[in-house]
Structure formats: structure tokens, C-alpha cells
């Protein structure tokens, strides 16, 4: 992981695959992990965006992925989108605050 301690944005999309379980119910398990983490986040129809230190966000992302597998998914596809600034924080508010 990076040694930067700036606040970043990490978007995560988890696409579960299961022959027997509802995909939305499995995604709900991942979102619950993110909500319980206490980090600032925004749930959208395609991904959940988190805000915080890089190491913390990747640990949460791993736990979210594991929660989906533990809930019975046969496999998961995980897509990340990350915005990092070298010498400054990245905030969700700066990007979408004017739309709220």
C-alpha cells in the first residue's frame, strides 16, 4: 500500500455470481460492511464510493468482498476506481456537494 496518508476516494463495485442466491441480497452484505465501518460513503446504482485513508479503505473493501463470499456467492468480480492526489485530500463533497 501507499505511504500517503491523504484522504482518497475509492469506488468499489462488487458483482457476485451465484446459481442460487439473489445478487442484490449479496451486494447488500458488502454495503453493510461499508456502512458499519463508519467511513464517509455514497451508495450509487453502480458502485459505492468511500472516502478516507487508502490503507483503511482497501481493508474495508477486502472485508466487503469477503462478506459476499461468506454469504454464499460462488465467485465475485470486484472493480475499483481510485482518485488520489499527491499533496492534497480528495473529497466526495468537492465533486458532488453542489448537487445535494
N, CA, C and O of each residue as an XYZ file, in Angstrom:
400
protein
N       0.834     -1.188      0.000
C       0.000      0.000      0.000
C       0.883      1.258      0.000
O       2.076      1.211      0.300
N       0.272      2.328     -0.333
C       0.961      3.606     -0.414
C       1.330      4.113      0.977
O       0.701      3.750      1.971
N       2.352      4.953      1.033
C       2.704      5.598      2.288
C       1.987      6.939      2.436
O       2.100      7.585      3.478
N       1.249      7.365      1.408
C       0.486      8.600      1.503
C      -0.595      8.467      2.559
O      -1.227      7.417      2.677
N      -0.808      9.515      3.321
C      -1.847      9.495      4.355
C      -2.994     10.436      4.014
O      -3.859     10.698      4.850
N      -3.000     10.941      2.794
C      -4.079     11.817      2.365
C      -5.392     11.054      2.292
O      -5.419      9.827      2.194
N      -6.472     11.812      2.340
C      -7.794     11.249      2.108
C      -7.955     11.013      0.617
O      -7.643     11.880     -0.199
N      -8.443      9.833      0.271
C      -8.674      9.479     -1.128
C     -10.138      9.093     -1.301
O     -10.885      8.992     -0.328
N     -10.530      8.882     -2.536
C     -11.833      8.291     -2.850
C     -11.572      6.935     -3.488
O     -10.728      6.801     -4.375
N     -12.306      5.937     -3.023
C     -12.229      4.599     -3.602
C     -13.640      4.165     -3.942
O     -14.484      4.021     -3.058
N     -13.893      3.955     -5.233
C     -15.168      3.410     -5.673
C     -15.018      1.910     -5.814
O     -14.043      1.428     -6.391
N     -15.980      1.171     -5.287
C     -15.928     -0.288     -5.385
C     -17.255     -0.801     -5.928
O     -18.332     -0.427     -5.463
N     -17.141     -1.665     -6.920
C     -18.304     -2.356     -7.459
C     -18.033     -3.846     -7.288
O     -17.046     -4.366     -7.808
N     -18.903     -4.526     -6.563
C     -18.790     -5.962     -6.369
C     -19.939     -6.618     -7.120
O     -21.110     -6.332     -6.870
N     -19.584     -7.499     -8.040
C     -20.575     -8.202     -8.852
C     -20.517     -9.681     -8.455
O     -19.619    -10.408     -8.879
N     -21.493    -10.121     -7.632
C     -21.468    -11.517     -7.190
C     -22.061    -12.448     -8.241
O     -22.956    -12.074     -8.998
N     -21.544    -13.650     -8.263
C     -22.102    -14.690     -9.120
C     -22.550    -15.840     -8.233
O     -21.797    -16.341     -7.398
N     -23.805    -16.246     -8.440
C     -24.362    -17.365     -7.691
C     -25.447    -18.021     -8.522
O     -26.220    -17.342     -9.197
N     -25.500    -19.321     -8.473
C     -26.545    -20.047     -9.196
C     -27.855    -20.072     -8.424
O     -28.910    -20.335     -9.001
N     -27.797    -19.797     -7.109
C     -28.995    -19.954     -6.283
C     -29.391    -18.719     -5.475
O     -30.533    -18.630     -5.024
N     -28.483    -17.770     -5.283
C     -28.759    -16.627     -4.409
C     -28.978    -15.352     -5.219
O     -28.411    -15.176     -6.297
N     -29.808    -14.474     -4.679
C     -30.107    -13.196     -5.311
C     -28.888    -12.273     -5.249
O     -28.324    -12.053     -4.178
N     -28.490    -11.742     -6.391
C     -27.305    -10.882     -6.463
C     -27.452     -9.631     -5.616
O     -26.493     -9.215     -4.965
N     -28.637     -9.019     -5.608
C     -28.829     -7.793     -4.816
C     -28.684     -8.066     -3.325
O     -28.127     -7.246     -2.596
N     -29.177     -9.203     -2.870
C     -29.039     -9.564     -1.455
C     -27.571     -9.758     -1.092
O     -27.147     -9.419      0.013
N     -26.808    -10.298     -2.017
C     -25.376    -10.472     -1.767
C     -24.656     -9.125     -1.742
O     -23.791     -8.903     -0.896
N     -25.004     -8.230     -2.658
C     -24.407     -6.892     -2.667
C     -24.740     -6.158     -1.365
O     -23.914     -5.409     -0.843
N     -25.941     -6.373     -0.846
C     -26.330     -5.756      0.427
C     -25.365     -6.119      1.550
O     -25.145     -5.313      2.454
N     -24.790     -7.310      1.509
C     -23.817     -7.741      2.528
C     -22.563     -6.869      2.456
O     -22.007     -6.481      3.483
N     -22.128     -6.568      1.239
C     -20.948     -5.712      1.069
C     -21.237     -4.293      1.546
O     -20.419     -3.680      2.232
N     -22.399     -3.780      1.178
C     -22.756     -2.419      1.589
C     -22.859     -2.319      3.100
O     -22.480     -1.302      3.680
N     -23.368     -3.365      3.746
C     -23.471     -3.365      5.208
C     -22.090     -3.242      5.854
O     -21.935     -2.531      6.847
N     -21.101     -3.919      5.308
C     -19.734     -3.820      5.837
C     -19.239     -2.381      5.741
O     -18.642     -1.857      6.681
N     -19.490     -1.753      4.607
C     -19.045     -0.369      4.408
C     -19.780      0.564      5.371
O     -19.162      1.433      5.985
N     -21.087      0.388      5.504
C     -21.864      1.233      6.421
C     -21.386      1.071      7.857
O     -21.265      2.055      8.588
N     -21.117     -0.151      8.261
C     -20.687     -0.420      9.634
C     -19.273      0.084      9.913
O     -18.895      0.251     11.072
N     -18.489      0.329      8.859
C     -17.111      0.793      9.037
C     -17.048      2.217      9.578
O     -16.074      2.600     10.226
N     -18.091      2.995      9.309
C     -18.115      4.378      9.762
C     -17.454      5.369      8.825
O     -17.470      6.568      9.104
N     -16.869      4.912      7.714
C     -16.257      5.873      6.789
C     -17.343      6.582      5.988
O     -18.432      6.050      5.770
N     -17.017      7.785      5.563
C     -17.939      8.511      4.694
C     -18.058      7.737      3.395
O     -17.060      7.283      2.836
N     -19.301      7.588      2.913
C     -19.523      6.833      1.680
C     -20.817      7.282      1.020
O     -21.685      7.884      1.651
N     -20.922      6.973     -0.265
C     -22.123      7.243     -1.042
C     -22.424      5.981     -1.847
O     -21.581      5.495     -2.600
N     -23.639      5.461     -1.674
C     -24.080      4.298     -2.437
C     -24.768      4.800     -3.700
O     -25.672      5.633     -3.634
N     -24.337      4.290     -4.843
C     -24.957      4.648     -6.119
C     -25.461      3.359     -6.782
O     -25.169      2.266     -6.294
N     -26.201      3.468     -7.869
C     -26.707      2.255     -8.512
C     -25.617      1.314     -9.039
O     -25.867      0.122     -9.219
N     -24.408      1.840     -9.289
C     -23.370      1.012     -9.889
C     -22.183      0.719     -8.990
O     -21.482     -0.270     -9.203
N     -21.945      1.553     -7.995
C     -20.808      1.349     -7.105
C     -21.044      2.120     -5.816
O     -21.946      2.952     -5.724
N     -20.222      1.826     -4.835
C     -20.210      2.597     -3.600
C     -18.866      3.299     -3.528
O     -17.820      2.675     -3.707
N     -18.897      4.602     -3.264
C     -17.680      5.392     -3.170
C     -17.415      5.691     -1.700
O     -18.290      6.174     -0.981
N     -16.196      5.395     -1.270
C     -15.785      5.652      0.107
C     -14.735      6.758      0.131
O     -14.049      7.007     -0.861
N     -14.625      7.413      1.277
C     -13.647      8.483      1.464
C     -12.862      8.201      2.729
O     -13.442      7.910      3.775
N     -11.534      8.287      2.635
C     -10.699      8.065      3.817
C      -9.276      7.736      3.423
O      -8.896      7.890      2.262
N      -8.479      7.278      4.393
C      -7.098      6.887      4.112
C      -7.055      5.613      3.253
O      -7.861      4.702      3.437
N      -6.115      5.566      2.327
C      -6.032      4.462      1.375
C      -5.988      3.088      2.050
O      -6.755      2.198      1.684
N      -5.113      2.909      3.016
C      -4.986      1.606      3.674
C      -6.299      1.172      4.319
O      -6.689      0.009      4.209
N      -6.977      2.092      4.988
C      -8.250      1.778      5.641
C      -9.302      1.382      4.613
O     -10.039      0.418      4.823
N      -9.379      2.110      3.508
C     -10.402      1.821      2.502
C     -10.173      0.469      1.838
O     -11.130     -0.252      1.558
N      -8.920      0.119      1.584
C      -8.662     -1.192      0.982
C      -8.966     -2.321      1.963
O      -9.392     -3.398      1.546
N      -8.756     -2.095      3.239
C      -9.116     -3.113      4.239
C     -10.635     -3.301      4.281
O     -11.120     -4.430      4.360
N     -11.374     -2.213      4.230
C     -12.839     -2.298      4.190
C     -13.294     -3.003      2.918
O     -14.189     -3.847      2.957
N     -12.676     -2.657      1.790
C     -13.032     -3.288      0.516
C     -12.815     -4.796      0.573
O     -13.635     -5.559      0.062
N     -11.724     -5.232      1.187
C     -11.456     -6.664      1.331
C     -12.536     -7.321      2.189
O     -13.031     -8.397      1.853
N     -12.898     -6.676      3.291
C     -13.941     -7.226      4.166
C     -15.292     -7.288      3.446
O     -16.063     -8.226      3.647
N     -15.569     -6.298      2.617
C     -16.826     -6.281      1.859
C     -16.859     -7.440      0.873
O     -17.872     -8.131      0.756
N     -15.763     -7.654      0.170
C     -15.663     -8.781     -0.769
C     -15.810    -10.106     -0.032
O     -16.527    -10.998     -0.485
N     -15.129    -10.234      1.103
C     -15.209    -11.464      1.892
C     -16.628    -11.717      2.392
O     -17.067    -12.866      2.446
N     -17.347    -10.663      2.755
C     -18.723    -10.812      3.244
C     -19.623    -11.399      2.168
O     -20.509    -12.199      2.468
N     -19.403    -11.011      0.928
C     -20.206    -11.543     -0.185
C     -19.891    -13.022     -0.406
O     -20.799    -13.827     -0.613
N     -18.631    -13.372     -0.362
C     -18.261    -14.783     -0.497
C     -18.781    -15.600      0.687
O     -19.294    -16.704      0.508
N     -18.646    -15.053      1.890
C     -19.132    -15.749      3.088
C     -20.643    -15.938      3.070
O     -21.161    -16.881      3.668
N     -21.354    -15.038      2.381
C     -22.817    -15.125      2.294
C     -23.268    -16.147      1.256
O     -24.464    -16.407      1.121
N     -22.311    -16.735      0.516
C     -22.678    -17.804     -0.390
C     -22.433    -17.584     -1.867
O     -22.765    -18.449     -2.677
N     -21.859    -16.448     -2.240
C     -21.551    -16.241     -3.658
C     -20.549    -17.292     -4.123
O     -19.635    -17.662     -3.386
N     -20.728    -17.765     -5.346
C     -19.788    -18.723     -5.913
C     -18.487    -18.047     -6.330
O     -17.412    -18.643     -6.256
N     -18.596    -16.818     -6.761
C     -17.435    -16.003     -7.111
C     -17.868    -14.548     -7.161
O     -19.061    -14.246     -7.192
N     -16.895    -13.652     -7.168
C     -17.200    -12.223     -7.282
C     -16.226    -11.571     -8.261
O     -15.057    -11.945     -8.359
N     -16.748    -10.599     -8.970
C     -15.920     -9.693     -9.749
C     -15.865     -8.406     -8.951
O     -16.903     -7.913     -8.510
N     -14.684     -7.854     -8.756
C     -14.523     -6.630     -7.976
C     -13.809     -5.601     -8.842
O     -12.726     -5.850     -9.371
N     -14.443     -4.442     -8.972
C     -13.880     -3.346     -9.762
C     -13.628     -2.164     -8.836
O     -14.497     -1.771     -8.058
N     -12.431     -1.606     -8.932
C     -12.060     -0.442     -8.121
C     -11.824      0.758     -9.033
O     -11.322      0.630    -10.150
N     -12.201      1.923     -8.522
C     -11.817      3.205     -9.142
C     -11.301      4.055     -7.999
O     -11.947      4.172     -6.957
N     -10.135      4.647     -8.196
C      -9.468      5.360     -7.111
C      -9.034      6.733     -7.607
O      -8.508      6.877     -8.710
N      -9.266      7.731     -6.770
C      -8.705      9.048     -7.041
C      -7.809      9.410     -5.873
O      -8.235      9.439     -4.719
N      -6.546      9.687     -6.207
C      -5.529     10.033     -5.218
C      -4.808     11.281     -5.699
O      -4.425     11.382     -6.865
N      -4.629     12.219     -4.799
C      -3.818     13.404     -5.099
C      -2.520     13.296     -4.306
O      -2.516     12.868     -3.151
N      -1.443     13.683     -4.931
C      -0.126     13.569     -4.303
C      -0.021     14.394     -3.022
O       0.472     13.903     -2.007
N      -0.477     15.629     -3.066
C      -0.274     16.526     -1.931
C      -1.556     17.129     -1.382
O      -1.517     18.172     -0.731
N      -2.693     16.489     -1.635
C      -3.961     17.046     -1.157
C      -4.980     15.933     -0.987
O      -4.854     14.845     -1.549
N      -5.986     16.242     -0.197
C      -7.081     15.303      0.013
C      -8.041     15.318     -1.168
O      -8.127     16.295     -1.912
N      -8.757     14.218     -1.321
C      -9.837     14.095     -2.298
C     -11.117     13.918     -1.494
O     -11.170     13.086     -0.588
N     -12.158     14.699     -1.821
C     -13.400     14.560     -1.068
C     -14.590     14.352     -1.990
O     -14.648     14.873     -3.104
N     -15.521     13.584     -1.491
C     -16.778     13.370     -2.200
C     -17.520     14.698     -2.317
O     -18.103     15.003     -3.357
N     -17.494     15.471     -1.259
C     -18.212     16.758     -1.210
C     -17.751     17.697     -2.326
O     -18.571     18.365     -2.955
N     -16.443     17.748     -2.569
C     -15.933     18.620     -3.636
C     -16.517     18.265     -4.997
O     -16.705     19.138     -5.845
N     -16.802     16.990     -5.203
C     -17.268     16.529     -6.509
C     -18.785     16.618     -6.672
O     -19.271     16.987     -7.741
N     -19.527     16.285     -5.629
C     -20.984     16.217     -5.799
C     -21.784     17.081     -4.835
O     -23.014     17.100     -4.897
N     -21.104     17.794     -3.948
C     -21.797     18.604     -2.953
C     -22.788     19.587     -3.540
O     -23.854     19.811     -2.966
N     -22.454     20.174     -4.670
C     -23.361     21.158     -5.279
C     -24.645     20.536     -5.799
O     -25.594     21.256     -6.110
N     -24.695     19.218     -5.900
C     -25.882     18.527     -6.387
C     -26.763     18.016     -5.254
O     -27.861     17.517     -5.501
N     -26.311     18.131     -4.060
C     -27.042     17.603     -2.901
C     -28.091     18.586     -2.400
O     -28.795     18.297     -1.432
